[in-house]
Amino acid sequence: MKRVLVIKLGALGDLVLAFAPFAAIRARYPDAYITLMTTAPFAALMETAPWFDHVVVDSRPAWRDLRGLMRLRRQMAGFDAVYDLQTSGRSSRYFRLAGRPRWSGIATGACWPHDNPQRDFMHTRARQRDQLRRAGIDDVPDPDLSWLADGGPMVPGPYALLVPGAAPHRPAKRWPAERFGALARLLAARGLTPVIVGTAGEADLAAIIRAACPEAVDLTGRTSLPELAGLAGRATLAVGNDTGPMHLAAAMGCPCTVLFSRDSDPARTAPQGRAPGQVRVLRVDDLALLGVERVAASVA
């Protein structure tokens, strides 16, 4: 295999869960020219990764956009093998656009089909390991993430990351910001500086937390994904909702408490740590009913 394409479009949590498969594919083809196809929000992060020679952005053209589809077809031409780790209906249709190369995924006609009838019930990490095993890649160890360790601002003293945001269209995944504020006060009393991270659009959540705990540091909208990874790798602990930055913190080895509502299933999507017990999951049907004391006890 001289040219290999890997498809992983997002979201951030799914991308982080694919770090181990990315590394395994690189180990399987150490001399190949490997390209990652992803979406624009993650291109800068993956361009710094050691597993790929090139990163291309899938603009996800509409199926009626012939010019966009022709551009996508050119991007996918000439590969000896394609590993579709997105395994969506959309990415499976790329099999034909790519000219039917050797394909790992769920596309009809794939030479390495992932046809496990339990795939939709498996955790993402287990599903991807099983997919690669069926394509002849048996060893999928935890990846070396030292390339991310030095990024981000240096916060003096021990600190705790707080991740109060989540996808805007899924408000049920958010623990109330006022509870994060109360937790921040408890952490500050323990000698940990609360550091709030997230997108610029989540600055209002940070303001609520800082109103309750002025010692908290607001870094919302001020860190790139590589910088966030380095910041998480140096944190004493992290507490946050089921969202991408918590996956990144877990991958960096940070002790994490992740808050789940009935809106998502940790058995399929929980962040994966690097050691037993590193990631704790608290799940309640309605996060509005989750008390501060229970969350604080999980990080004691």
N, C-alpha and C positions, 0 to 999 in steps of 0.2 A: 504494500500500500504506500504510494508516494504522496497522495493528496487525500486528506480526510476532513470531512465536515462534521461538526457537532452543532446541533440545534438546541438552544435553550433560550426562550424568549423572556421569561419572567413569570411571576413577580419576584421581588428580592428574596423572600424566604425560600422559594423554590430554587432560585439560582444558587443560593448558599448550600442548600441540601445536595446540589449537584457537584459541589467542589470535589468530593471524593471520586465520583465517576469521571470528572474531567482529568484528574491526576492519573486515574487508572488507564484511560485511553492514551494519554501521553506516554505512560510506561509501556503500553503494548506496542506503540509505534514511535520509538524514540527518534527515528531519523525521518519521519514523515513531516510534510508541511501540513499543519493542522490549523483549520480555520474554525472559529466560533461564529455562529449566527445568533445574534441576540437583538434586543430592542435598545433604543437610544439611551434610556436612563442608566443602563448598566454597561455601556460600551467602555467608558473611561476606566471603570473598575477592572474589567476583564482585559483591557489592554496592558495592564500592569502585571497580570498573572503569568506565571512561568509555563503554562500548559499550551499556549496558543502562539502561532506565528503571525496570525492575522485575525482581526475581528471585523465582521461586517454587520451592518445594521439592517434589520428587516423592517421596512417602513409599513409593513402589513397593508399592502394596497387592497382595495376592494376588488372582488372577483370580476367586476365589470370594468375595472381600470386596466385596459389592455396594455397601455404603455408601462404602467407600474408592474404588471405581471411579467412583461418582457424583461424589464430591468431585474426583477427577482430571478427570472430564469437564467439570465446571464451570471448572476451572482452564484448560482448553484451548479453551474455547468462544470464538467471535467473532473469531478471527484471520484476516487476509486471506491470510497465507502462513506456512508452517512450514518451517524448515530443520532437519531431523533429522540432526545431526552425530554422534549416537550410532550410528545405523544398525545397531541390534541387532534380533533378533527381537522383543524386548519393545517397543522404541520404535516399531517399524514397526506394531505393533498399535494404537498410539495414533492412527494415521491415521483409523480408524473412530470412535474415541472423540471425536476433534476435529471430527467432522462432514464429513470428506473435503474439507478446504480445499486450496488450492494447496500442494503438498508437494514438498520436495526430500529424496530419500532412496531407500530400497530397498523401500518399501511397495508392494504390488501396487495399481495404480491411481494412483500418484503422477504428477503432471503434469510434474515434472522428475525423472525416474528416473535414479539412478546405476546404469546397467546395464553398466558396463565389465566385461567378463569377467575382467579382470586385477585387479580391485579388492582381492581377498583376498591378493594378493601384493605390493601396493604399500605403501610407507611411509605411515604415517598422514597425514603432512603432504601428500604428493603425492596421496593418495586424496581428501582433503578439498578440495584445490585443484581436482582434476578434477571432483568433485561440484559445486562452486560454478560452475565454468565451464559445465557442462551446464545450470545454472540461470540462466545469463546474467550471472554475476559473474566477469569475466575477470581482474581485478587483485586479487591477494592478497599485498601486500607485508608485510615484517616490521612488526609493530605497534610503536607508541610505548609503552614501558613506564615512562616517567618517573614515572607515578603510583605506582609501587612503589619508587622508588629510595631514598626517605628513611626507610623503615621499619626497625624492629629495633634492637637494642642497638648502641652504638658501641664496637667493640673497638679499643683503642689499638694502634698499630703495624701492620705487615703481618701478615696471618693467612691460614691455609688452612682451608677447610671440610672436615671429614671426615663422610661419611654412611655409617655402618656397618650400617644397618638395611635392611630390605626387608619385603615382605609376609610375615607370620608363617607363612602356610600354604605358602610357597615357600622353604624353607631353602636350596635349591640356588643361590639368587640371592645368597647372602651370602658375601663374602670373610671368612675367620676374623678375629674381633676382635683376636686376638693379632698378626696381621699388620698391622692398622691401628695397633696400638700401636707396633710396630717402625717403621712408616712415620712415625708422629708424632714419634718420637725423631729421625729423619733430618731431618724438616722443621724441628723446633725447633733442630737444629744449624745449619741454614741461616738462622736468624733469623726464621722464620715461626712464629707462635703457632698450634698446632693448635686448632681450634674444632669441637667435636663437636655435631652437630645430629641431631634425630630426634624421635620421639614419646616420651612419658613411659615407655612400655613398653619402650623401648630403652636405659633408663638402665643396665641391667646391662652392655650392650656398652660404654657410655662408661666404666664403672668399670674394665673390663679395660684399656681404652686408657690411662686415667689411671694405672693401676698401673704401666704400662710407661713412661709419659711424664707425670710430675706437672705439667709446664708446660701441658698441654692444658687447655682450658676446656670444661666440660660445660654445654651449653645444651639438652640433650634435654628435651623437654616444656616448654620455656620460651619458645618463639616461636610466634606465630600464623603462618599462611601469608603474609600481607602482610609481617610482620616478617622472616620467613625470606628472602623475596625481596630486601628491602633489604640484609640481612646478606650475601647471596650476591653482590649487585651490587658490594659494596665489597671482596670477598675477592680475594686475589692469585691463588688457584686453588682448585679443589674436586676431591676424589677420593671416589668412592662407588660403591655398587652400582647396578644398574639399578632405580631407584626414583624416585618422584615428585619429591622435593627436587632430584635431579640435573637433571631437566627444568627446574625453576624456575631453578636456577643457570645452566644453559646459556642459557635465554631472557633472563636478565639480563646476558648478555655475559661471564660469568665463565669463564676457561679451565678446562676440565673434563677429567678422565680418568674414564671410566665403565667399570665392570667387568661383563662379561657371561659367563654360563655357557651351557651348552647349553639351559638352561631357557627362554631367550627369544632372539629373533632381532633383532639390531641393524639389519638391513636393513629391518625393518618398524617398529621401535619405538625406535630410538636417539634420545636427546635431540638437538635441533637448536639450533645456535648462531647467532650473528649475523654471523660472519665465517669465512672459510675457515680450517681448522686449529684453530679454537677448541675443538672437542670431539674428544677422542681416545677411541677405543674399544679396549679390550683384551678379547679373547674367548678363553676356554679352555673345554674341555668341563666340567672340574671346577675350581671356584675354589680348592679346597684345594691344587691343584698350581701356583697362580700365586704366584711368588716376590716378595718385597718389593723386590728389586733392580730387577726389570722395571717395577714400578709406579713406583718412585722415578725411574727413568730417563725415564719418560714425562712427568714434571713438572720435569725438570731445566732 
